[in-house]
Each structure stands twice: as C-alpha cells, then as structure tokens.
Amino acid sequence: MLYYEPFTVRKLSIMTKPVKTAARLQDVSPSGLREFFEIGAKLESQGMDVISLGIGDLDLPLPPFLSDAIAEAFAKGQTHYSSNAGIIELRQAIADRYVDTYKIEYNPQEVLVTCGALEGLLDTMLALVNPGDRVLVQDPAFGYFSNQAKIAGADVELIPMTPDFDLDVDAYRKTIEANPPQIVIINSPCNPTGSVASRKNVKEVVELAREYDSILLSDECYEFLRYDGHKHTCAAEFNRDNVIIVNSFSKTFAMTGLRLGYIIAPTHLMRPIYQVHQYNTACAPTPIQVGATKTLNNPKAFKGIIGHHRAVLDDRRKVAIECIKPLKGFKLTYEPVAGFYLFPNVEQTGMTGPEFAITLLEETGVIVVPGDQFGIAFPNNIRISVGSAPPNRIREAASRITTFLEKRSEG
C-alpha cells in the first residue's frame, strides 16, 4: 500500500519591491482594444447580448480545401520543426506568386515565413532600428506599428493621411527631407479606414524613401480583400532594394488563430531580420505551412477561397454602409473599398471617439473601437468591424445605436 505525504501549505512572502520594468516599455501603451473586449466579456457574463463590431477577426470557417490539407499534414506526421525560414515549398510558392502577380523577381531565400504578420513586424523593428532612430507611421494605422517600433527604441512620428485616407505625399516629403528616418511604414489596404492607397502616391513615397536612404516597410495583409474593382499596388513594384513587404494568410484564408505570415525583402535586409527570427521562434507551425503551400499551388482552390470570402465581406460592407451612414451625428464621408472596416466620425454626437465607444458599450452592448487606438489625427472617429458580424447583427447593432442616440438627444 502506498502512502503519500500531505502537501504542506506555506504562507508565501509577498514581494513589496516594485518590479523594474525594461526602459524600452516606457512609451509603449497597453492595447486599448483589449480593454473593450474585456468589458464586453464581463457584460456578456451578466446576461447582456453583446454585438462585437470591434475585433479585427473573421467568423468565417476555415476553407475545406485548406482544412483538409492541414489535416493530411497531421496524419502524415508533418508536425516537427521546419527550417527556421519556413519550408522551401512555401517560400517558393510565395516567391512565384509575386512574379506572376507583380512581375517582381524574388528567390526563396528572400522570403521568411513567420508566426503571423505581427512576428514579422517585430522582427523587422528589432533587426533594423536602433534606439533614437526615427520611424514614420501613417496615421491612422494599426496601433501595433508604433508600439513595436517603440519597443525597438525608435522615436515615432505619425504622418496624417489625407481626408479621403490616401497617403499624403507632401507631408511625407516635408518630413523626410527635413530629417530622413530609418524606416517609413505604410499600410494599404488600410486598417482601420478600409482605404486603398493610390498607385501614384505609393510610388512617390517609395521613391522618397529610396532617395533619402530610408527603408520602406509596407504592410499588405488585406491585399486580397478589395471591392468594386479596386486594384492593389505592391510597394516593391517601384523598388525592391529598400522595400520590405509584410503579409499574412490570416485574413485571406480566415485563419487568424493559426498564425502564419511572411516577410519578403532583399538579402541585405533579410539577413538581420532572419537573425532576430531565429531567436524569436523556431519556425511557424509546420502543418499550417504545408496547408498554405498546397492552397497556393492550387489556383482553382486559391481563387475560390478568395472569391468566396470577398463576396461575403462585400455584402456585409454594403449592409454596414447602408445602416451606418444615416445615423444621426455620424459622418461617413469615406465609404471603404477594402478590408472589413468603416471609420466614421462621431463628433456631431457631442462625444469624442473614446467617450462614444465606452458609453455605447456599457449602455447597449455594442463594441466599437475609438479612433485614438490608431493614431492621433482622427480621435473623434470610431472603427467598426464587420468581419465577425453577419448582416442581421449589423442591422441590430445599428438599431441599438439609433435608440442610444435618440435617448441622448432627448436627455
């Protein structure tokens, strides 16, 4: 018979000395987006029907072709380490796509597979930015750009977009000529605006960066989610020598939780990024890499997935525009043509973006994200995401917002 000694319960001493935080985090803001989701989860636990128009995610299922390819990889035991850079078949397929689509020649050694675009962005900042270097970021833009640059020690300067959410070439020229930055970050199609930068303006900003020996980093994760015939411009079309492309399979294949992205860059820029990547993560998940490879190499499946996702999201976009544009106090002067976001101004409701977002959530259970999470140029805007909201939920959210605004006007 076995006998076990009872566990001894000991009172642990509590650390009273404050933890010394790394100086690199001094100017890095905690994600305000998560605060709204946490409040929403709390309200939901209390029985409120919460409608999330906040999260930049998709509620679409994993495409069957991709799901089967991943399952097959598991069944075959393809669950071990791959090369740090990613399996050669996937890197070749990515390189081939850029030749076919944009006529830009890359070899597989200039492609790095990452655990989502976010890993690629942070690897790039840590590899190429020294403390005190300047990094320019378009405003508005995904807040992680600025904060990842700050983690690397950069001094970040925000460059406001034009009123119709295009790149403001004159603003870039003035800033770059006065003090050339280490990196210029642009994002098209844009989160949170749903805009697509004009080809002319992308070209001019790329050429400005080249003229002043700055690196141009282009986040193109929403490349395939475009509507009404709008075309995507790849920044490397105008100069591959100082351009880094960051992209992801997350939005294209509705696989945000599977974490698969990639970087494309010339060898002299890729080498230091790869060095950081080696010590950041061993490799992206091998079965997911295998699934993505098979999907990229099957044009029928690839185009079918993109076409289906685009059609579903386009329908939601149109419903959202129809419902949001007439709301009292809302100004939707720009109708999005890409992604799954709207970025209306709510100043005429008498509230700032943050005030509107938190009050709306607490009183109606509808989650939106205030514009100050994406920069400082449009603080009275809010981001509305329809990626995880089918048309009936979009209409219900608009109805609640209407009632919310009517009550405030009466009060």
The 8 nearest C-alpha neighbors of each residue, nearest first, counted from 0:
[[1, 2, 3, 4, 5, 6, 7, 8],
 [2, 0, 3, 4, 5, 6, 7, 8],
 [1, 3, 0, 4, 5, 6, 7, 8],
 [4, 2, 5, 1, 6, 0, 7, 8],
 [3, 5, 6, 2, 7, 1, 8, 0],
 [6, 4, 3, 7, 8, 2, 9, 1],
 [5, 7, 8, 4, 3, 9, 2, 10],
 [6, 8, 9, 5, 4, 10, 3, 11],
 [9, 7, 6, 10, 11, 5, 4, 12],
 [10, 8, 11, 7, 12, 6, 13, 5],
 [9, 11, 12, 8, 13, 7, 14, 6],
 [12, 10, 9, 13, 8, 14, 7, 15],
 [11, 13, 14, 10, 15, 9, 16, 8],
 [12, 14, 15, 11, 10, 16, 17, 9],
 [13, 15, 16, 12, 17, 18, 11, 19],
 [16, 14, 13, 17, 18, 12, 19, 11],
 [15, 17, 14, 18, 19, 13, 12, 20],
 [18, 16, 19, 15, 14, 20, 13, 21],
 [17, 19, 20, 16, 14, 15, 21, 22],
 [18, 20, 17, 21, 22, 16, 24, 25],
 [21, 19, 18, 22, 24, 25, 23, 17],
 [20, 22, 23, 24, 19, 25, 18, 150],
 [21, 23, 24, 25, 20, 26, 19, 150],
 [22, 24, 150, 21, 25, 152, 149, 151],
 [25, 23, 27, 22, 26, 21, 150, 20],
 [24, 26, 22, 23, 27, 21, 20, 28],
 [27, 25, 24, 28, 149, 23, 146, 150],
 [28, 26, 24, 146, 25, 149, 29, 150],
 [27, 29, 30, 26, 146, 31, 24, 25],
 [30, 28, 31, 27, 33, 32, 146, 34],
 [29, 31, 32, 33, 28, 34, 372, 142],
 [30, 32, 34, 33, 29, 372, 35, 28],
 [31, 33, 30, 34, 35, 368, 36, 372],
 [34, 32, 36, 35, 31, 30, 37, 29],
 [35, 33, 37, 31, 32, 36, 38, 30],
 [36, 34, 38, 33, 37, 32, 39, 366],
 [35, 37, 39, 33, 38, 34, 40, 32],
 [36, 38, 40, 34, 39, 35, 33, 41],
 [39, 37, 41, 35, 40, 36, 42, 34],
 [38, 40, 36, 42, 37, 41, 43, 35],
 [41, 39, 43, 37, 38, 42, 36, 44],
 [40, 42, 38, 44, 43, 39, 37, 45],
 [43, 41, 45, 39, 44, 40, 47, 38],
 [42, 44, 47, 40, 46, 45, 41, 49],
 [45, 43, 41, 42, 46, 40, 47, 39],
 [46, 44, 42, 43, 47, 41, 40, 48],
 [45, 47, 43, 44, 48, 42, 49, 41],
 [46, 48, 43, 42, 49, 45, 364, 44],
 [49, 47, 43, 364, 46, 50, 42, 363],
 [48, 50, 364, 365, 47, 43, 51, 39],
 [51, 49, 365, 364, 366, 52, 48, 396],
 [52, 50, 366, 53, 365, 49, 54, 367],
 [53, 51, 384, 367, 383, 366, 385, 54],
 [52, 54, 367, 51, 366, 384, 368, 383],
 [53, 55, 56, 52, 384, 51, 387, 386],
 [56, 54, 384, 53, 386, 57, 387, 339],
 [55, 57, 54, 386, 387, 58, 255, 250],
 [56, 58, 386, 387, 59, 253, 55, 250],
 [57, 59, 387, 60, 386, 56, 388, 253],
 [60, 58, 57, 253, 61, 387, 308, 386],
 [61, 59, 62, 58, 253, 254, 57, 63],
 [60, 62, 253, 66, 63, 254, 59, 252],
 [61, 63, 65, 64, 66, 60, 304, 252],
 [64, 62, 66, 65, 67, 61, 60, 68],
 [65, 63, 67, 66, 62, 68, 300, 294],
 [66, 64, 68, 62, 67, 63, 290, 294],
 [65, 67, 63, 69, 68, 64, 62, 61],
 [68, 66, 70, 64, 65, 69, 63, 71],
 [69, 67, 290, 65, 71, 66, 70, 64],
 [68, 70, 290, 72, 66, 71, 286, 67],
 [71, 69, 67, 73, 72, 68, 66, 74],
 [70, 72, 74, 68, 73, 69, 67, 75],
 [73, 71, 69, 75, 77, 286, 70, 74],
 [72, 74, 70, 76, 71, 75, 77, 286],
 [75, 73, 71, 72, 76, 70, 77, 69],
 [76, 74, 72, 73, 77, 71, 78, 70],
 [75, 77, 73, 78, 74, 72, 79, 71],
 [78, 76, 72, 75, 73, 79, 286, 285],
 [77, 79, 76, 285, 286, 73, 80, 72],
 [80, 78, 77, 81, 285, 76, 284, 286],
 [81, 79, 282, 82, 285, 78, 281, 284],
 [80, 82, 86, 85, 285, 282, 83, 79],
 [81, 83, 85, 84, 86, 80, 282, 87],
 [84, 82, 282, 85, 281, 277, 81, 276],
 [83, 85, 111, 82, 112, 282, 86, 273],
 [86, 84, 112, 82, 83, 81, 87, 282],
 [87, 85, 88, 89, 81, 82, 90, 84],
 [86, 88, 90, 89, 91, 85, 107, 82],
 [89, 87, 91, 86, 90, 92, 292, 289],
 [90, 88, 292, 92, 91, 87, 86, 93],
 [89, 91, 107, 87, 93, 92, 88, 110],
 [90, 92, 94, 107, 88, 89, 93, 87],
 [93, 91, 89, 95, 90, 94, 88, 96],
 [94, 92, 90, 96, 95, 91, 89, 97],
 [93, 95, 91, 97, 105, 96, 92, 106],
 [96, 94, 92, 98, 93, 97, 91, 99],
 [97, 95, 99, 93, 98, 94, 100, 92],
 [98, 96, 100, 101, 94, 99, 95, 103],
 [97, 99, 102, 103, 95, 96, 104, 101],
 [100, 98, 96, 97, 102, 101, 95, 103],
 [101, 99, 97, 98, 96, 102, 103, 95],
 [100, 102, 97, 103, 98, 99, 236, 233],
 [103, 101, 98, 99, 100, 97, 104, 236],
 [104, 102, 98, 101, 97, 105, 236, 235],
 [103, 105, 98, 102, 106, 97, 94, 95],
 [106, 104, 94, 109, 103, 107, 98, 97],
 [105, 107, 108, 109, 94, 104, 91, 110],
 [108, 106, 90, 91, 110, 109, 94, 105],
 [109, 107, 106, 110, 266, 111, 90, 105],
 [108, 110, 107, 264, 106, 265, 263, 266],
 [111, 109, 263, 107, 108, 90, 262, 112],
 [110, 112, 84, 262, 261, 113, 263, 85],
 [111, 113, 261, 85, 84, 260, 262, 110],
 [114, 112, 260, 261, 115, 283, 119, 259],
 [115, 113, 259, 258, 283, 118, 260, 116],
 [114, 116, 260, 259, 258, 117, 113, 118],
 [115, 117, 260, 119, 247, 118, 246, 120],
 [118, 116, 120, 119, 115, 121, 114, 143],
 [119, 117, 121, 120, 116, 114, 115, 122],
 [118, 120, 116, 122, 117, 121, 113, 123],
 [119, 121, 117, 123, 118, 122, 116, 124],
 [120, 122, 124, 118, 123, 119, 147, 125],
 [123, 121, 119, 125, 120, 124, 275, 272],
 [124, 122, 126, 120, 121, 272, 125, 127],
 [125, 123, 121, 128, 126, 127, 122, 148],
 [124, 126, 151, 122, 123, 127, 128, 121],
 [127, 125, 123, 272, 271, 124, 122, 128],
 [126, 128, 124, 125, 123, 129, 271, 272],
 [129, 127, 124, 125, 151, 132, 126, 153],
 [128, 130, 132, 131, 152, 151, 153, 127],
 [131, 129, 152, 153, 132, 151, 128, 154],
 [130, 132, 153, 154, 152, 129, 133, 128],
 [133, 131, 153, 129, 130, 154, 181, 128],
 [134, 132, 180, 154, 153, 181, 155, 131],
 [133, 135, 182, 155, 180, 183, 181, 154],
 [136, 134, 183, 156, 157, 155, 184, 182],
 [137, 135, 157, 184, 158, 183, 156, 138],
 [136, 138, 158, 157, 185, 139, 159, 140],
 [139, 137, 159, 140, 374, 158, 157, 160],
 [138, 140, 373, 374, 137, 376, 159, 160],
 [139, 141, 373, 138, 190, 137, 142, 191],
 [140, 142, 373, 143, 190, 144, 191, 139],
 [143, 141, 373, 144, 145, 140, 372, 146],
 [142, 144, 146, 145, 141, 147, 117, 148],
 [145, 143, 142, 147, 146, 141, 148, 136],
 [146, 144, 148, 143, 147, 142, 149, 155],
 [145, 147, 149, 143, 148, 27, 144, 150],
 [148, 146, 150, 149, 144, 145, 143, 121],
 [147, 149, 145, 151, 146, 153, 150, 124],
 [148, 150, 152, 153, 146, 151, 147, 145],
 [151, 149, 147, 23, 152, 148, 24, 146],
 [150, 152, 149, 148, 125, 153, 124, 128],
 [153, 151, 130, 149, 150, 23, 131, 129],
 [154, 152, 149, 132, 131, 130, 148, 133],
 [153, 155, 133, 131, 132, 134, 156, 149],
 [156, 154, 134, 133, 153, 135, 145, 157],
 [155, 157, 135, 134, 136, 158, 154, 133],
 [156, 158, 136, 138, 137, 135, 159, 155],
 [157, 159, 137, 138, 136, 160, 156, 135],
 [160, 158, 138, 137, 376, 157, 161, 139],
 [159, 161, 164, 166, 167, 165, 138, 137],
 [160, 162, 164, 165, 163, 167, 166, 159],
 [163, 161, 164, 160, 165, 333, 332, 159],
 [162, 164, 161, 165, 333, 160, 332, 194],
 [165, 163, 161, 160, 162, 194, 166, 192],
 [164, 166, 196, 161, 160, 163, 167, 197],
 [167, 165, 160, 168, 200, 196, 161, 164],
 [166, 168, 160, 170, 161, 169, 165, 171],
 [167, 169, 171, 170, 166, 172, 200, 204],
 [170, 168, 172, 171, 167, 173, 174, 166],
 [171, 169, 173, 167, 168, 172, 174, 158],
 [170, 172, 168, 174, 169, 173, 175, 167],
 [173, 171, 169, 175, 170, 174, 176, 168],
 [172, 174, 170, 176, 171, 175, 169, 177],
 [173, 175, 171, 177, 172, 176, 170, 178],
 [176, 174, 179, 172, 178, 177, 173, 171],
 [175, 177, 173, 174, 178, 172, 179, 211],
 [178, 176, 174, 175, 173, 179, 172, 180],
 [177, 179, 175, 176, 180, 174, 133, 173],
 [180, 178, 175, 176, 211, 177, 213, 181],
 [181, 179, 133, 182, 134, 213, 178, 175],
 [180, 182, 213, 133, 134, 132, 214, 179],
 [183, 181, 214, 134, 180, 213, 215, 184],
 [182, 184, 135, 215, 134, 216, 214, 136],
 [185, 183, 216, 136, 217, 135, 215, 182],
 [186, 184, 217, 137, 218, 216, 136, 183],
 [185, 187, 218, 189, 217, 188, 219, 184],
 [188, 186, 189, 195, 219, 196, 218, 185],
 [187, 189, 195, 221, 194, 186, 337, 222],
 [188, 190, 187, 193, 186, 194, 192, 191],
 [191, 189, 192, 141, 140, 193, 188, 340],
 [190, 192, 189, 193, 340, 382, 140, 342],
 [191, 193, 342, 194, 190, 189, 341, 340],
 [194, 192, 335, 337, 189, 338, 340, 336],
 [195, 193, 192, 189, 335, 188, 336, 337],
 [194, 196, 188, 187, 197, 189, 337, 193],
 [197, 195, 165, 187, 166, 198, 194, 201],
 [196, 198, 200, 199, 201, 195, 165, 166],
 [197, 199, 201, 200, 232, 202, 196, 231],
 [198, 200, 202, 197, 201, 203, 196, 204],
 [201, 199, 203, 202, 197, 198, 166, 204],
 [200, 202, 198, 204, 203, 199, 205, 197],
 [201, 203, 205, 199, 200, 204, 206, 198],
 [204, 202, 200, 206, 205, 201, 207, 199],
 [203, 205, 207, 201, 206, 202, 200, 208],
 [206, 204, 202, 208, 203, 207, 201, 209],
 [207, 205, 209, 203, 208, 204, 210, 202],
 [208, 206, 204, 210, 209, 205, 203, 211],
 [207, 209, 213, 205, 206, 211, 210, 212],
 [208, 210, 206, 212, 207, 211, 213, 205],
 [211, 209, 207, 208, 212, 206, 213, 205],
 [210, 212, 208, 209, 213, 179, 207, 175],
 [213, 211, 209, 210, 208, 214, 179, 241],
 [212, 214, 208, 181, 182, 211, 180, 209],
 [213, 215, 182, 241, 242, 181, 183, 208],
 [214, 216, 242, 183, 182, 184, 208, 241],
 [217, 215, 243, 184, 242, 183, 244, 214],
 [216, 218, 185, 244, 186, 184, 219, 245],
 [217, 219, 186, 245, 220, 244, 246, 185],
 [218, 220, 246, 222, 221, 187, 217, 186],
 [219, 221, 246, 247, 222, 218, 250, 245],
 [222, 220, 224, 188, 219, 223, 338, 250],
 [221, 223, 219, 220, 224, 188, 231, 225],
 [224, 222, 221, 225, 251, 305, 309, 231],
 [225, 223, 338, 337, 221, 309, 222, 226],
 [226, 224, 337, 223, 336, 229, 338, 227],
 [225, 227, 336, 228, 229, 337, 313, 224],
 [228, 226, 229, 336, 225, 337, 313, 230],
 [227, 229, 226, 230, 225, 336, 231, 337],
 [230, 228, 227, 226, 225, 231, 336, 195],
 [231, 229, 228, 232, 225, 195, 226, 198],
 [230, 232, 222, 233, 229, 195, 188, 187],
 [231, 233, 198, 234, 230, 201, 236, 197],
 [234, 232, 235, 236, 231, 101, 219, 217],
 [233, 235, 236, 232, 237, 201, 217, 205],
 [236, 234, 239, 238, 237, 233, 242, 244],
 [237, 235, 234, 233, 238, 103, 101, 239],
 [238, 236, 235, 202, 234, 239, 205, 206],
 [239, 237, 235, 240, 236, 242, 241, 205],
 [238, 240, 235, 242, 241, 265, 237, 236],
 [241, 239, 238, 242, 265, 264, 235, 209],
 [240, 242, 214, 239, 215, 209, 238, 243],
 [243, 241, 215, 239, 235, 216, 240, 214],
 [244, 242, 216, 264, 263, 217, 215, 245],
 [245, 243, 217, 263, 262, 216, 218, 246],
 [246, 244, 262, 218, 261, 219, 217, 116],
 [247, 245, 220, 219, 261, 260, 116, 218],
 [246, 248, 260, 220, 116, 249, 261, 115],
 [247, 249, 251, 252, 260, 250, 259, 254],
 [250, 248, 255, 254, 247, 253, 251, 252],
 [249, 251, 253, 252, 248, 255, 221, 254],
 [250, 252, 248, 249, 253, 223, 305, 221],
 [251, 253, 254, 250, 248, 249, 304, 61],
 [254, 252, 250, 249, 251, 255, 57, 61],
 [253, 255, 249, 252, 257, 256, 61, 250],
 [254, 256, 249, 257, 253, 258, 250, 56],
 [257, 255, 254, 258, 249, 253, 259, 115],
 [256, 258, 254, 255, 259, 287, 249, 115],
 [259, 257, 115, 114, 256, 255, 260, 249],
 [258, 260, 115, 114, 248, 113, 257, 247],
 [261, 259, 247, 115, 116, 113, 248, 246],
 [260, 262, 112, 113, 111, 246, 247, 245],
 [263, 261, 245, 111, 244, 110, 119, 246],
 [262, 264, 110, 244, 109, 243, 111, 245],
 [263, 265, 243, 109, 269, 268, 266, 262],
 [266, 264, 268, 109, 267, 269, 240, 239],
 [265, 267, 269, 268, 109, 270, 264, 108],
 [266, 268, 269, 265, 270, 271, 264, 240],
 [269, 267, 266, 270, 265, 264, 271, 272],
 [268, 270, 266, 272, 264, 267, 271, 273],
 [269, 271, 273, 272, 268, 267, 266, 274],
 [272, 270, 274, 273, 126, 269, 268, 275],
 [273, 271, 269, 126, 275, 274, 123, 270],
 [272, 274, 276, 270, 271, 275, 269, 277],
 [273, 275, 271, 277, 272, 276, 270, 278],
 [276, 274, 272, 277, 273, 278, 122, 279],
 [275, 277, 273, 279, 278, 274, 122, 280],
 [278, 276, 274, 275, 279, 280, 281, 273],
 [277, 279, 276, 275, 280, 274, 281, 273],
 [280, 278, 276, 277, 275, 281, 122, 118],
 [281, 279, 282, 278, 277, 276, 283, 83],
 [282, 280, 83, 277, 279, 283, 278, 80],
 [283, 281, 83, 280, 81, 284, 85, 80],
 [282, 284, 114, 113, 285, 259, 112, 85],
 [285, 283, 287, 286, 282, 288, 114, 78],
 [284, 286, 288, 287, 78, 81, 283, 289],
 [287, 285, 289, 72, 288, 69, 284, 78],
 [288, 286, 290, 289, 285, 284, 69, 291],
 [287, 289, 285, 291, 286, 290, 292, 284],
 [288, 290, 286, 292, 287, 291, 285, 293],
 [291, 289, 69, 68, 287, 293, 292, 288],
 [290, 292, 294, 288, 289, 293, 295, 287],
 [293, 291, 89, 289, 295, 294, 290, 296],
 [292, 294, 296, 290, 291, 295, 297, 289],
 [295, 293, 291, 297, 296, 292, 301, 65],
 [296, 294, 292, 297, 293, 301, 291, 92],
 [295, 297, 293, 294, 298, 292, 92, 301],
 [296, 298, 294, 300, 295, 299, 301, 293],
 [299, 297, 301, 300, 302, 296, 295, 294],
 [300, 298, 302, 301, 297, 303, 304, 294],
 [299, 301, 303, 297, 298, 302, 304, 294],
 [302, 300, 298, 304, 303, 299, 294, 295],
 [301, 303, 305, 299, 304, 300, 298, 306],
 [304, 302, 300, 306, 301, 305, 299, 307],
 [305, 303, 307, 301, 306, 302, 300, 308],
 [306, 304, 302, 308, 303, 307, 309, 301],
 [305, 307, 303, 309, 304, 308, 302, 310],
 [306, 308, 310, 304, 309, 305, 303, 311],
 [309, 307, 311, 305, 310, 306, 312, 304],
 [308, 310, 306, 312, 307, 311, 224, 313],
 [309, 311, 313, 307, 308, 312, 306, 314],
 [312, 310, 308, 314, 313, 309, 307, 315],
 [313, 311, 315, 309, 314, 310, 316, 308],
 [312, 314, 316, 310, 315, 311, 309, 317],
 [315, 313, 317, 312, 311, 316, 310, 318],
 [314, 316, 312, 318, 313, 317, 390, 319],
 [317, 315, 313, 319, 314, 318, 312, 320],
 [316, 318, 320, 314, 319, 315, 321, 313],
 [317, 319, 321, 315, 316, 320, 322, 314],
 [320, 318, 322, 316, 321, 317, 323, 315],
 [319, 321, 317, 323, 322, 318, 324, 316],
 [320, 322, 318, 319, 323, 324, 317, 325],
 [323, 321, 319, 320, 324, 397, 318, 325],
 [324, 322, 320, 326, 325, 319, 321, 397],
 [323, 325, 320, 331, 326, 322, 321, 329],
 [326, 324, 323, 327, 322, 329, 321, 330],
 [327, 325, 329, 323, 324, 328, 401, 322],
 [326, 328, 329, 325, 404, 348, 401, 347],
 [327, 329, 347, 348, 345, 326, 330, 346],
 [330, 328, 345, 326, 327, 344, 343, 331],
 [331, 329, 344, 343, 332, 345, 328, 324],
 [332, 330, 343, 333, 324, 329, 344, 334],
 [331, 333, 330, 334, 343, 163, 344, 324],
 [332, 334, 331, 163, 335, 343, 342, 164],
 [333, 335, 332, 336, 331, 320, 341, 193],
 [336, 334, 193, 194, 337, 341, 333, 192],
 [335, 337, 226, 194, 193, 225, 334, 227],
 [338, 336, 225, 193, 224, 335, 226, 194],
 [339, 337, 224, 193, 221, 340, 225, 188],
 [338, 340, 385, 386, 384, 316, 312, 337],
 [339, 341, 384, 193, 383, 338, 191, 192],
 [340, 342, 383, 382, 192, 335, 343, 193],
 [341, 343, 382, 192, 381, 380, 383, 191],
 [344, 342, 331, 380, 330, 381, 341, 329],
 [343, 345, 380, 330, 379, 329, 346, 381],
 [346, 344, 329, 347, 348, 380, 328, 379],
 [347, 345, 348, 379, 349, 350, 351, 344],
 [346, 348, 328, 349, 345, 329, 350, 344],
 [347, 349, 328, 346, 350, 345, 329, 327],
 [350, 348, 347, 346, 351, 345, 328, 355],
 [351, 349, 348, 355, 354, 346, 352, 345],
 [350, 352, 379, 354, 353, 346, 355, 378],
 [351, 353, 379, 369, 355, 380, 354, 381],
 [354, 352, 369, 356, 355, 351, 357, 371],
 [355, 353, 351, 352, 357, 356, 350, 358],
 [354, 356, 352, 358, 353, 350, 357, 359],
 [357, 355, 353, 359, 354, 358, 367, 369],
 [356, 358, 360, 359, 354, 355, 353, 361],
 [359, 357, 361, 355, 360, 356, 354, 362],
 [358, 360, 356, 362, 357, 361, 363, 355],
 [361, 359, 364, 365, 357, 366, 358, 363],
 [360, 362, 358, 359, 363, 364, 357, 42],
 [361, 363, 359, 360, 358, 364, 403, 365],
 [364, 362, 360, 365, 359, 361, 399, 403],
 [363, 365, 49, 360, 361, 50, 362, 48],
 [366, 364, 50, 360, 363, 49, 51, 359],
 [365, 367, 51, 52, 53, 360, 50, 364],
 [366, 368, 53, 52, 383, 356, 382, 381],
 [367, 369, 382, 53, 381, 356, 370, 32],
 [370, 368, 381, 352, 353, 371, 356, 372],
 [369, 371, 381, 380, 378, 372, 373, 377],
 [370, 372, 378, 374, 373, 369, 375, 377],
 [371, 373, 370, 374, 142, 369, 31, 32],
 [374, 372, 142, 139, 140, 371, 141, 370],
 [375, 373, 139, 371, 138, 372, 376, 140],
 [374, 376, 371, 377, 378, 138, 373, 139],
 [375, 377, 159, 374, 378, 138, 139, 371],
 [376, 378, 379, 380, 375, 370, 371, 374],
 [379, 377, 371, 370, 380, 352, 375, 376],
 [380, 378, 352, 351, 346, 377, 344, 345],
 [379, 381, 344, 370, 352, 343, 378, 377],
 [380, 382, 369, 370, 342, 368, 352, 343],
 [383, 381, 342, 368, 341, 367, 191, 369],
 [382, 384, 341, 52, 340, 367, 53, 342],
 [385, 383, 340, 52, 53, 386, 339, 55],
 [384, 386, 388, 387, 339, 52, 340, 315],
 [387, 385, 57, 56, 339, 384, 388, 58],
 [386, 388, 58, 57, 385, 56, 389, 52],
 [387, 389, 385, 392, 386, 393, 390, 52],
 [388, 390, 392, 391, 393, 315, 387, 385],
 [391, 389, 393, 392, 315, 394, 318, 388],
 [390, 392, 394, 393, 389, 395, 388, 396],
 [393, 391, 395, 394, 390, 389, 388, 396],
 [394, 392, 390, 396, 395, 391, 388, 397],
 [395, 393, 397, 391, 392, 396, 398, 390],
 [394, 396, 392, 398, 397, 393, 391, 399],
 [395, 397, 393, 399, 398, 394, 392, 400],
 [398, 396, 400, 394, 395, 399, 322, 401],
 [399, 397, 395, 401, 396, 400, 394, 402],
 [398, 400, 396, 402, 401, 397, 403, 395],
 [399, 401, 403, 397, 398, 402, 404, 396],
 [402, 400, 398, 404, 399, 403, 397, 405],
 [403, 401, 405, 399, 400, 404, 406, 398],
 [402, 404, 400, 406, 401, 405, 399, 407],
 [405, 403, 407, 401, 406, 402, 400, 408],
 [404, 406, 402, 408, 407, 403, 401, 409],
 [407, 405, 409, 403, 404, 408, 410, 402],
 [408, 406, 410, 404, 409, 405, 403, 402],
 [407, 409, 405, 410, 406, 404, 348, 403],
 [410, 408, 406, 407, 405, 404, 403, 402],
 [409, 407, 408, 406, 405, 404, 403, 402]]
